[in-house]
Amino acid sequence: MVGLSLIPLFASIALAAPEKSHCRCRPHEACWPTNEQWSSLNSTIQGNLVATRPIASVCHEADFDEAACKTVKERWTDSYWRAAQPGAVQWENWEAWPEHHQSCYIESDESTTCGQGRVSLYSAKVQTASHIQKAVDFARTYDLRLAIRNSGHDYMGRSTAPESLQIFTNGMKDITFVDNFVPAGAPGGKGEGHAVTMAAGVHLSELYKAAGEKKRTVQAGASHTVGAAGGYIQAGGHSPFGARGGLASDNALEFQVVTADVSELHKRRLTHG
Ligand SMILES: Cc1cc2nc3c(=O)[nH]c(=O)nc-3n(C[C@H](O)[C@H](O)[C@H](O)COP(=O)(O)OP(=O)(O)OC[C@H]3O[C@@H](n4cnc5c(N)ncnc54)[C@H](O)[C@@H]3O)c2cc1C
């Protein structure tokens, strides 16, 4: 680290020295898992591993399927549908890999090759914390690039990555409400009052609907398909009522996380009024 004095008496900003680059294992390399090893991962996550192709692949040559292509064209801008497709994100530019001239659009001719782009090669459509642990462990064992994909809304394209294994959390939809939530290890077992626990793939619209049915309010954001428990809350989480209730993360009581060494779990809850 190098300290840089910008303007004496005003500020000092630390600059990080360039880090040594490290490339993850790539599909053409000997380190890449064999078909048997991918099958083994599939077994450990109860058959929830899929080989992923860009959503428009069914409109191009080898994968062409007229009926499926018609559906893709009709739903191309449908945010709910895109959220549920491991082969898509919400912003189609992040599905392309321009540096490698790879893209797959519905506008291009049927005879053109559908490039994989930045769409992950495999998707672990996880349903449980154990599935996530298995996928993280597999990625670590084979030194694979990992992409965590919830709604796919990330403006910076961080929920997709070229030649990666995707952890697709969008199918984790559990929502539970309790009247007096007691965080793990709370002094004296003291409760925090009303709380909702939501799994990693719950959309804001799903959370609002569930809270409405319970006549409760939740401090969360403005989009229907943004994930409540993913990138939204991890970046703070702005809300129309932020001036009154703070950020979504200010209201978090517990997080349940899978760590990189897959050994630790903690819990996550979000208060609501
Ligand atoms: C239409 C629209 C409206 C929005 N409105 C608001 C708003 O009102 N308030 C606000 O604060 N923000 C808003 N945002 C911004 C939004 O919160 C961010 O884009 C957020 O990153 C989306 O998170 P996601 O999990 O839904 O998306 P994803 O693209 O799936 O994920 C975003 C990032 O979080 C990571 N991630 C996702 N899930 C997990 C997980 N379980 N564990 C670890 N990492 C994970 C991904 O790898 C990626 O880096 C809006 C965005 C859009 C497109």
The ligand as a Gaussian input file, in Angstrom:
#p B3LYP/6-31G(d) Opt

LIG

0 1
 C      -35.301000      -1.594000     -11.863000
 C      -34.372000      -1.492000     -10.675000
 C      -34.825000      -0.864000      -9.518000
 C      -33.986000      -0.782000      -8.395000
 N      -34.443000      -0.175000      -7.268000
 C      -33.645000      -0.096000      -6.177000
 C      -34.112000       0.523000      -4.972000
 O      -35.253000       0.969000      -4.873000
 N      -33.242000       0.591000      -3.926000
 C      -31.975000       0.092000      -3.993000
 O      -31.229000       0.184000      -3.012000
 N      -31.516000      -0.512000      -5.114000
 C      -32.319000      -0.594000      -6.209000
 N      -31.841000      -1.184000      -7.337000
 C      -30.469000      -1.682000      -7.374000
 C      -30.402000      -3.139000      -6.893000
 O      -30.556000      -3.166000      -5.496000
 C      -29.034000      -3.732000      -7.296000
 O      -28.957000      -3.828000      -8.712000
 C      -28.787000      -5.078000      -6.654000
 O      -27.411000      -5.397000      -6.791000
 C      -29.623000      -6.196000      -7.252000
 O      -29.415000      -7.358000      -6.495000
 P      -29.957000      -8.789000      -6.978000
 O      -29.494000      -9.774000      -5.982000
 O      -31.416000      -8.664000      -7.263000
 O      -29.243000      -8.940000      -8.416000
 P      -28.074000      -9.870000      -8.961000
 O      -27.626000      -9.197000     -10.221000
 O      -28.507000     -11.265000      -9.096000
 O      -26.947000      -9.772000      -7.863000
 C      -26.294000      -8.529000      -7.603000
 C      -24.937000      -8.767000      -6.943000
 O      -25.112000      -9.411000      -5.692000
 C      -24.489000     -10.696000      -5.700000
 N      -25.403000     -11.595000      -4.997000
 C      -26.721000     -11.833000      -5.256000
 N      -27.236000     -12.674000      -4.367000
 C      -26.225000     -13.005000      -3.511000
 C      -26.128000     -13.835000      -2.367000
 N      -27.180000     -14.526000      -1.904000
 N      -24.931000     -13.936000      -1.735000
 C      -23.856000     -13.255000      -2.180000
 N      -23.886000     -12.433000      -3.258000
 C      -25.052000     -12.315000      -3.917000
 C      -24.292000     -11.050000      -7.173000
 O      -23.202000     -11.921000      -7.369000
 C      -24.025000      -9.683000      -7.764000
 O      -22.684000      -9.292000      -7.531000
 C      -32.670000      -1.303000      -8.459000
 C      -32.225000      -1.936000      -9.619000
 C      -33.059000      -2.035000     -10.717000
 C      -32.559000      -2.716000     -11.943000

